[in-house]
């Protein structure tokens, strides 16, 4: 799943109770922090990974 501002907002809205209950936990980021991130680099890495996965699958299919 590609992370965009809209997707992150939907995830925050769907998890509002869990986020509130986990406030202050070490590895849980709160909505303001999640909204402030740029997910562009992560999405680029995801696309590169998926492209390599498809290429590898296509190579195996030809063998």
PyMOL Python script that loads the backbone (N, CA, C, O; Angstrom):
from pymol import cmd

cmd.read_pdbstr("""\
ATOM      1  N   UNK A   1       0.841  -1.173   0.000  1.00  0.00           N
ATOM      2  CA  UNK A   1       0.000   0.000   0.000  1.00  0.00           C
ATOM      3  C   UNK A   1       0.887   1.238   0.000  1.00  0.00           C
ATOM      4  O   UNK A   1       1.794   1.377   0.821  1.00  0.00           O
ATOM      5  N   UNK A   2       0.610   2.107  -0.916  1.00  0.00           N
ATOM      6  CA  UNK A   2       1.334   3.378  -0.976  1.00  0.00           C
ATOM      7  C   UNK A   2       0.782   4.309   0.104  1.00  0.00           C
ATOM      8  O   UNK A   2      -0.433   4.455   0.246  1.00  0.00           O
ATOM      9  N   UNK A   3       1.671   4.930   0.855  1.00  0.00           N
ATOM     10  CA  UNK A   3       1.243   5.870   1.881  1.00  0.00           C
ATOM     11  C   UNK A   3       1.153   7.272   1.285  1.00  0.00           C
ATOM     12  O   UNK A   3       2.134   7.807   0.770  1.00  0.00           O
ATOM     13  N   UNK A   4      -0.018   7.843   1.364  1.00  0.00           N
ATOM     14  CA  UNK A   4      -0.264   9.218   0.975  1.00  0.00           C
ATOM     15  C   UNK A   4      -0.890   9.917   2.178  1.00  0.00           C
ATOM     16  O   UNK A   4      -1.243   9.268   3.163  1.00  0.00           O
ATOM     17  N   UNK A   5      -1.024  11.215   2.100  1.00  0.00           N
ATOM     18  CA  UNK A   5      -1.662  11.948   3.198  1.00  0.00           C
ATOM     19  C   UNK A   5      -3.083  11.436   3.442  1.00  0.00           C
ATOM     20  O   UNK A   5      -3.515  11.324   4.589  1.00  0.00           O
ATOM     21  N   UNK A   6      -3.803  11.128   2.369  1.00  0.00           N
ATOM     22  CA  UNK A   6      -5.170  10.621   2.514  1.00  0.00           C
ATOM     23  C   UNK A   6      -5.200   9.257   3.189  1.00  0.00           C
ATOM     24  O   UNK A   6      -6.029   9.013   4.066  1.00  0.00           O
ATOM     25  N   UNK A   7      -4.300   8.368   2.783  1.00  0.00           N
ATOM     26  CA  UNK A   7      -4.257   7.034   3.376  1.00  0.00           C
ATOM     27  C   UNK A   7      -3.890   7.117   4.852  1.00  0.00           C
ATOM     28  O   UNK A   7      -4.502   6.449   5.684  1.00  0.00           O
ATOM     29  N   UNK A   8      -2.906   7.924   5.173  1.00  0.00           N
ATOM     30  CA  UNK A   8      -2.499   8.081   6.573  1.00  0.00           C
ATOM     31  C   UNK A   8      -3.662   8.624   7.402  1.00  0.00           C
ATOM     32  O   UNK A   8      -3.892   8.173   8.524  1.00  0.00           O
ATOM     33  N   UNK A   9      -4.385   9.581   6.854  1.00  0.00           N
ATOM     34  CA  UNK A   9      -5.536  10.147   7.577  1.00  0.00           C
ATOM     35  C   UNK A   9      -6.603   9.077   7.800  1.00  0.00           C
ATOM     36  O   UNK A   9      -7.195   9.008   8.878  1.00  0.00           O
ATOM     37  N   UNK A  10      -6.851   8.249   6.799  1.00  0.00           N
ATOM     38  CA  UNK A  10      -7.828   7.171   6.963  1.00  0.00           C
ATOM     39  C   UNK A  10      -7.382   6.166   8.019  1.00  0.00           C
ATOM     40  O   UNK A  10      -8.195   5.691   8.812  1.00  0.00           O
ATOM     41  N   UNK A  11      -6.105   5.845   8.031  1.00  0.00           N
ATOM     42  CA  UNK A  11      -5.583   4.929   9.047  1.00  0.00           C
ATOM     43  C   UNK A  11      -5.697   5.525  10.453  1.00  0.00           C
ATOM     44  O   UNK A  11      -6.040   4.827  11.406  1.00  0.00           O
ATOM     45  N   UNK A  12      -5.408   6.809  10.567  1.00  0.00           N
ATOM     46  CA  UNK A  12      -5.537   7.487  11.862  1.00  0.00           C
ATOM     47  C   UNK A  12      -6.993   7.452  12.317  1.00  0.00           C
ATOM     48  O   UNK A  12      -7.274   7.141  13.474  1.00  0.00           O
ATOM     49  N   UNK A  13      -7.912   7.769  11.418  1.00  0.00           N
ATOM     50  CA  UNK A  13      -9.331   7.772  11.776  1.00  0.00           C
ATOM     51  C   UNK A  13      -9.824   6.383  12.170  1.00  0.00           C
ATOM     52  O   UNK A  13     -10.635   6.246  13.086  1.00  0.00           O
ATOM     53  N   UNK A  14      -9.339   5.363  11.485  1.00  0.00           N
ATOM     54  CA  UNK A  14      -9.762   3.998  11.784  1.00  0.00           C
ATOM     55  C   UNK A  14      -9.134   3.457  13.069  1.00  0.00           C
ATOM     56  O   UNK A  14      -9.608   2.464  13.621  1.00  0.00           O
ATOM     57  N   UNK A  15      -8.073   4.104  13.545  1.00  0.00           N
ATOM     58  CA  UNK A  15      -7.347   3.615  14.721  1.00  0.00           C
ATOM     59  C   UNK A  15      -7.329   4.617  15.863  1.00  0.00           C
ATOM     60  O   UNK A  15      -6.455   4.551  16.727  1.00  0.00           O
ATOM     61  N   UNK A  16      -8.260   5.524  15.882  1.00  0.00           N
ATOM     62  CA  UNK A  16      -8.211   6.599  16.875  1.00  0.00           C
ATOM     63  C   UNK A  16      -8.234   6.077  18.310  1.00  0.00           C
ATOM     64  O   UNK A  16      -7.524   6.603  19.167  1.00  0.00           O
ATOM     65  N   UNK A  17      -9.033   5.060  18.579  1.00  0.00           N
ATOM     66  CA  UNK A  17      -9.092   4.516  19.943  1.00  0.00           C
ATOM     67  C   UNK A  17      -7.773   3.860  20.338  1.00  0.00           C
ATOM     68  O   UNK A  17      -7.283   4.056  21.450  1.00  0.00           O
ATOM     69  N   UNK A  18      -7.205   3.084  19.424  1.00  0.00           N
ATOM     70  CA  UNK A  18      -5.932   2.422  19.706  1.00  0.00           C
ATOM     71  C   UNK A  18      -4.803   3.434  19.910  1.00  0.00           C
ATOM     72  O   UNK A  18      -3.965   3.270  20.796  1.00  0.00           O
ATOM     73  N   UNK A  19      -4.791   4.474  19.087  1.00  0.00           N
ATOM     74  CA  UNK A  19      -3.762   5.502  19.236  1.00  0.00           C
ATOM     75  C   UNK A  19      -3.899   6.232  20.565  1.00  0.00           C
ATOM     76  O   UNK A  19      -2.900   6.515  21.226  1.00  0.00           O
ATOM     77  N   UNK A  20      -5.110   6.533  20.952  1.00  0.00           N
ATOM     78  CA  UNK A  20      -5.329   7.212  22.236  1.00  0.00           C
ATOM     79  C   UNK A  20      -4.913   6.314  23.400  1.00  0.00           C
ATOM     80  O   UNK A  20      -4.309   6.780  24.367  1.00  0.00           O
ATOM     81  N   UNK A  21      -5.238   5.028  23.303  1.00  0.00           N
ATOM     82  CA  UNK A  21      -4.908   4.092  24.381  1.00  0.00           C
ATOM     83  C   UNK A  21      -3.403   3.853  24.496  1.00  0.00           C
ATOM     84  O   UNK A  21      -2.906   3.505  25.567  1.00  0.00           O
ATOM     85  N   UNK A  22      -2.686   4.040  23.400  1.00  0.00           N
ATOM     86  CA  UNK A  22      -1.250   3.764  23.412  1.00  0.00           C
ATOM     87  C   UNK A  22      -0.401   5.024  23.530  1.00  0.00           C
ATOM     88  O   UNK A  22       0.815   4.971  23.344  1.00  0.00           O
ATOM     89  N   UNK A  23      -1.013   6.129  23.829  1.00  0.00           N
ATOM     90  CA  UNK A  23      -0.268   7.386  23.983  1.00  0.00           C
ATOM     91  C   UNK A  23       0.834   7.210  25.021  1.00  0.00           C
ATOM     92  O   UNK A  23       0.599   6.674  26.104  1.00  0.00           O
ATOM     93  N   UNK A  24       2.020   7.658  24.688  1.00  0.00           N
ATOM     94  CA  UNK A  24       3.149   7.577  25.601  1.00  0.00           C
ATOM     95  C   UNK A  24       3.977   6.313  25.451  1.00  0.00           C
ATOM     96  O   UNK A  24       5.050   6.205  26.043  1.00  0.00           O
ATOM     97  N   UNK A  25       3.501   5.362  24.673  1.00  0.00           N
ATOM     98  CA  UNK A  25       4.301   4.154  24.460  1.00  0.00           C
ATOM     99  C   UNK A  25       5.454   4.470  23.526  1.00  0.00           C
ATOM    100  O   UNK A  25       5.342   5.324  22.647  1.00  0.00           O
ATOM    101  N   UNK A  26       6.539   3.787  23.722  1.00  0.00           N
ATOM    102  CA  UNK A  26       7.798   4.119  23.064  1.00  0.00           C
ATOM    103  C   UNK A  26       7.744   4.084  21.539  1.00  0.00           C
ATOM    104  O   UNK A  26       8.296   4.978  20.896  1.00  0.00           O
ATOM    105  N   UNK A  27       7.113   3.102  20.950  1.00  0.00           N
ATOM    106  CA  UNK A  27       7.177   2.923  19.507  1.00  0.00           C
ATOM    107  C   UNK A  27       5.878   3.257  18.787  1.00  0.00           C
ATOM    108  O   UNK A  27       5.693   2.872  17.632  1.00  0.00           O
ATOM    109  N   UNK A  28       4.990   3.958  19.448  1.00  0.00           N
ATOM    110  CA  UNK A  28       3.710   4.331  18.839  1.00  0.00           C
ATOM    111  C   UNK A  28       3.713   5.833  18.611  1.00  0.00           C
ATOM    112  O   UNK A  28       3.838   6.618  19.551  1.00  0.00           O
ATOM    113  N   UNK A  29       3.572   6.219  17.350  1.00  0.00           N
ATOM    114  CA  UNK A  29       3.545   7.639  17.027  1.00  0.00           C
ATOM    115  C   UNK A  29       2.112   8.132  17.029  1.00  0.00           C
ATOM    116  O   UNK A  29       1.192   7.425  16.617  1.00  0.00           O
ATOM    117  N   UNK A  30       1.944   9.330  17.490  1.00  0.00           N
ATOM    118  CA  UNK A  30       0.618   9.924  17.580  1.00  0.00           C
ATOM    119  C   UNK A  30       0.244  10.613  16.256  1.00  0.00           C
ATOM    120  O   UNK A  30       1.117  10.884  15.431  1.00  0.00           O
ATOM    121  N   UNK A  31      -1.049  10.893  16.056  1.00  0.00           N
ATOM    122  CA  UNK A  31      -1.518  11.438  14.778  1.00  0.00           C
ATOM    123  C   UNK A  31      -0.732  12.642  14.250  1.00  0.00           C
ATOM    124  O   UNK A  31      -0.431  12.702  13.058  1.00  0.00           O
ATOM    125  N   UNK A  32      -0.406  13.573  15.094  1.00  0.00           N
ATOM    126  CA  UNK A  32       0.323  14.764  14.613  1.00  0.00           C
ATOM    127  C   UNK A  32       1.673  14.377  14.021  1.00  0.00           C
ATOM    128  O   UNK A  32       2.093  14.938  13.009  1.00  0.00           O
ATOM    129  N   UNK A  33       2.344  13.431  14.642  1.00  0.00           N
ATOM    130  CA  UNK A  33       3.637  12.967  14.141  1.00  0.00           C
ATOM    131  C   UNK A  33       3.459  12.215  12.829  1.00  0.00           C
ATOM    132  O   UNK A  33       4.214  12.426  11.881  1.00  0.00           O
ATOM    133  N   UNK A  34       2.461  11.338  12.774  1.00  0.00           N
ATOM    134  CA  UNK A  34       2.204  10.578  11.548  1.00  0.00           C
ATOM    135  C   UNK A  34       1.876  11.503  10.380  1.00  0.00           C
ATOM    136  O   UNK A  34       2.294  11.261   9.248  1.00  0.00           O
ATOM    137  N   UNK A  35       1.135  12.544  10.661  1.00  0.00           N
ATOM    138  CA  UNK A  35       0.768  13.503   9.605  1.00  0.00           C
ATOM    139  C   UNK A  35       1.971  14.309   9.119  1.00  0.00           C
ATOM    140  O   UNK A  35       1.994  14.749   7.969  1.00  0.00           O
ATOM    141  N   UNK A  36       2.958  14.503   9.970  1.00  0.00           N
ATOM    142  CA  UNK A  36       4.093  15.369   9.626  1.00  0.00           C
ATOM    143  C   UNK A  36       5.142  14.676   8.759  1.00  0.00           C
ATOM    144  O   UNK A  36       6.003  15.342   8.185  1.00  0.00           O
ATOM    145  N   UNK A  37       5.084  13.373   8.658  1.00  0.00           N
ATOM    146  CA  UNK A  37       6.082  12.632   7.882  1.00  0.00           C
ATOM    147  C   UNK A  37       5.866  12.784   6.386  1.00  0.00           C
ATOM    148  O   UNK A  37       4.742  12.934   5.907  1.00  0.00           O
ATOM    149  N   UNK A  38       6.966  12.742   5.675  1.00  0.00           N
ATOM    150  CA  UNK A  38       6.914  12.614   4.221  1.00  0.00           C
ATOM    151  C   UNK A  38       7.152  11.142   3.926  1.00  0.00           C
ATOM    152  O   UNK A  38       8.173  10.584   4.329  1.00  0.00           O
ATOM    153  N   UNK A  39       6.232  10.521   3.235  1.00  0.00           N
ATOM    154  CA  UNK A  39       6.343   9.098   2.945  1.00  0.00           C
ATOM    155  C   UNK A  39       6.903   8.848   1.545  1.00  0.00           C
ATOM    156  O   UNK A  39       6.885   7.713   1.070  1.00  0.00           O
ATOM    157  N   UNK A  40       7.390   9.874   0.889  1.00  0.00           N
ATOM    158  CA  UNK A  40       7.880   9.768  -0.487  1.00  0.00           C
ATOM    159  C   UNK A  40       9.044   8.789  -0.607  1.00  0.00           C
ATOM    160  O   UNK A  40       9.049   7.950  -1.507  1.00  0.00           O
ATOM    161  N   UNK A  41      10.020   8.882   0.274  1.00  0.00           N
ATOM    162  CA  UNK A  41      11.185   7.999   0.196  1.00  0.00           C
ATOM    163  C   UNK A  41      10.777   6.545   0.450  1.00  0.00           C
ATOM    164  O   UNK A  41      11.246   5.637  -0.237  1.00  0.00           O
ATOM    165  N   UNK A  42       9.917   6.332   1.421  1.00  0.00           N
ATOM    166  CA  UNK A  42       9.448   4.983   1.705  1.00  0.00           C
ATOM    167  C   UNK A  42       8.679   4.415   0.517  1.00  0.00           C
ATOM    168  O   UNK A  42       8.860   3.250   0.162  1.00  0.00           O
ATOM    169  N   UNK A  43       7.817   5.233  -0.102  1.00  0.00           N
ATOM    170  CA  UNK A  43       7.073   4.779  -1.275  1.00  0.00           C
ATOM    171  C   UNK A  43       8.010   4.438  -2.425  1.00  0.00           C
ATOM    172  O   UNK A  43       7.788   3.455  -3.131  1.00  0.00           O
ATOM    173  N   UNK A  44       9.050   5.236  -2.621  1.00  0.00           N
ATOM    174  CA  UNK A  44      10.026   4.956  -3.668  1.00  0.00           C
ATOM    175  C   UNK A  44      10.697   3.610  -3.425  1.00  0.00           C
ATOM    176  O   UNK A  44      10.852   2.818  -4.355  1.00  0.00           O
ATOM    177  N   UNK A  45      11.092   3.347  -2.194  1.00  0.00           N
ATOM    178  CA  UNK A  45      11.704   2.054  -1.855  1.00  0.00           C
ATOM    179  C   UNK A  45      10.725   0.918  -2.109  1.00  0.00           C
ATOM    180  O   UNK A  45      11.119  -0.139  -2.603  1.00  0.00           O
ATOM    181  N   UNK A  46       9.471   1.121  -1.783  1.00  0.00           N
ATOM    182  CA  UNK A  46       8.449   0.104  -2.019  1.00  0.00           C
ATOM    183  C   UNK A  46       8.316  -0.186  -3.514  1.00  0.00           C
ATOM    184  O   UNK A  46       8.264  -1.348  -3.917  1.00  0.00           O
ATOM    185  N   UNK A  47       8.260   0.861  -4.336  1.00  0.00           N
ATOM    186  CA  UNK A  47       8.149   0.682  -5.782  1.00  0.00           C
ATOM    187  C   UNK A  47       9.362  -0.069  -6.333  1.00  0.00           C
ATOM    188  O   UNK A  47       9.217  -0.962  -7.168  1.00  0.00           O
ATOM    189  N   UNK A  48      10.562   0.297  -5.864  1.00  0.00           N
ATOM    190  CA  UNK A  48      11.773  -0.378  -6.320  1.00  0.00           C
ATOM    191  C   UNK A  48      11.733  -1.860  -5.943  1.00  0.00           C
ATOM    192  O   UNK A  48      12.069  -2.719  -6.758  1.00  0.00           O
ATOM    193  N   UNK A  49      11.326  -2.153  -4.722  1.00  0.00           N
ATOM    194  CA  UNK A  49      11.221  -3.535  -4.263  1.00  0.00           C
ATOM    195  C   UNK A  49      10.225  -4.317  -5.113  1.00  0.00           C
ATOM    196  O   UNK A  49      10.515  -5.433  -5.545  1.00  0.00           O
ATOM    197  N   UNK A  50       9.060  -3.736  -5.351  1.00  0.00           N
ATOM    198  CA  UNK A  50       8.037  -4.431  -6.131  1.00  0.00           C
ATOM    199  C   UNK A  50       8.479  -4.640  -7.580  1.00  0.00           C
ATOM    200  O   UNK A  50       8.202  -5.684  -8.171  1.00  0.00           O
ATOM    201  N   UNK A  51       9.161  -3.655  -8.149  1.00  0.00           N
ATOM    202  CA  UNK A  51       9.685  -3.813  -9.515  1.00  0.00           C
ATOM    203  C   UNK A  51      10.683  -4.966  -9.579  1.00  0.00           C
ATOM    204  O   UNK A  51      10.644  -5.765 -10.515  1.00  0.00           O
ATOM    205  N   UNK A  52      11.572  -5.061  -8.597  1.00  0.00           N
ATOM    206  CA  UNK A  52      12.551  -6.156  -8.560  1.00  0.00           C
ATOM    207  C   UNK A  52      11.861  -7.502  -8.351  1.00  0.00           C
ATOM    208  O   UNK A  52      12.264  -8.507  -8.936  1.00  0.00           O
ATOM    209  N   UNK A  53      10.838  -7.520  -7.533  1.00  0.00           N
ATOM    210  CA  UNK A  53      10.092  -8.749  -7.290  1.00  0.00           C
ATOM    211  C   UNK A  53       9.414  -9.233  -8.564  1.00  0.00           C
ATOM    212  O   UNK A  53       9.453 -10.423  -8.876  1.00  0.00           O
ATOM    213  N   UNK A  54       8.802  -8.328  -9.292  1.00  0.00           N
ATOM    214  CA  UNK A  54       8.152  -8.684 -10.562  1.00  0.00           C
ATOM    215  C   UNK A  54       9.193  -9.177 -11.562  1.00  0.00           C
ATOM    216  O   UNK A  54       8.966 -10.178 -12.242  1.00  0.00           O
ATOM    217  N   UNK A  55      10.317  -8.497 -11.661  1.00  0.00           N
ATOM    218  CA  UNK A  55      11.365  -8.904 -12.600  1.00  0.00           C
ATOM    219  C   UNK A  55      11.876 -10.304 -12.259  1.00  0.00           C
ATOM    220  O   UNK A  55      12.090 -11.125 -13.150  1.00  0.00           O
ATOM    221  N   UNK A  56      12.069 -10.568 -10.986  1.00  0.00           N
ATOM    222  CA  UNK A  56      12.535 -11.885 -10.564  1.00  0.00           C
ATOM    223  C   UNK A  56      11.489 -12.955 -10.888  1.00  0.00           C
ATOM    224  O   UNK A  56      11.836 -14.040 -11.353  1.00  0.00           O
ATOM    225  N   UNK A  57      10.251 -12.660 -10.651  1.00  0.00           N
ATOM    226  CA  UNK A  57       9.168 -13.594 -10.954  1.00  0.00           C
ATOM    227  C   UNK A  57       9.108 -13.870 -12.458  1.00  0.00           C
ATOM    228  O   UNK A  57       8.937 -15.016 -12.873  1.00  0.00           O
ATOM    229  N   UNK A  58       9.245 -12.835 -13.262  1.00  0.00           N
ATOM    230  CA  UNK A  58       9.209 -13.000 -14.704  1.00  0.00           C
ATOM    231  C   UNK A  58      10.388 -13.824 -15.215  1.00  0.00           C
ATOM    232  O   UNK A  58      10.237 -14.599 -16.160  1.00  0.00           O
ATOM    233  N   UNK A  59      11.551 -13.665 -14.606  1.00  0.00           N
ATOM    234  CA  UNK A  59      12.731 -14.452 -14.976  1.00  0.00           C
ATOM    235  C   UNK A  59      12.502 -15.928 -14.663  1.00  0.00           C
ATOM    236  O   UNK A  59      12.859 -16.793 -15.463  1.00  0.00           O
ATOM    237  N   UNK A  60      11.914 -16.222 -13.515  1.00  0.00           N
ATOM    238  CA  UNK A  60      11.645 -17.610 -13.135  1.00  0.00           C
ATOM    239  C   UNK A  60      10.613 -18.224 -14.056  1.00  0.00           C
ATOM    240  O   UNK A  60      10.677 -19.414 -14.365  1.00  0.00           O
ATOM    241  N   UNK A  61       9.667 -17.421 -14.494  1.00  0.00           N
ATOM    242  CA  UNK A  61       8.597 -17.907 -15.368  1.00  0.00           C
ATOM    243  C   UNK A  61       9.156 -18.310 -16.728  1.00  0.00           C
ATOM    244  O   UNK A  61       8.629 -19.215 -17.375  1.00  0.00           O
ATOM    245  N   UNK A  62      10.237 -17.633 -17.166  1.00  0.00           N
ATOM    246  CA  UNK A  62      10.841 -17.911 -18.469  1.00  0.00           C
ATOM    247  C   UNK A  62      11.735 -19.153 -18.426  1.00  0.00           C
ATOM    248  O   UNK A  62      11.976 -19.785 -19.455  1.00  0.00           O
ATOM    249  N   UNK A  63      12.216 -19.495 -17.250  1.00  0.00           N
ATOM    250  CA  UNK A  63      13.163 -20.620 -17.117  1.00  0.00           C
ATOM    251  C   UNK A  63      12.503 -21.968 -17.227  1.00  0.00           C
ATOM    252  O   UNK A  63      13.177 -22.994 -17.134  1.00  0.00           O
TER     253      UNK A  63
END
""", "prot")
cmd.dss("prot")
cmd.show_as("cartoon", "prot")
cmd.util.cbc("prot")
cmd.orient("prot")
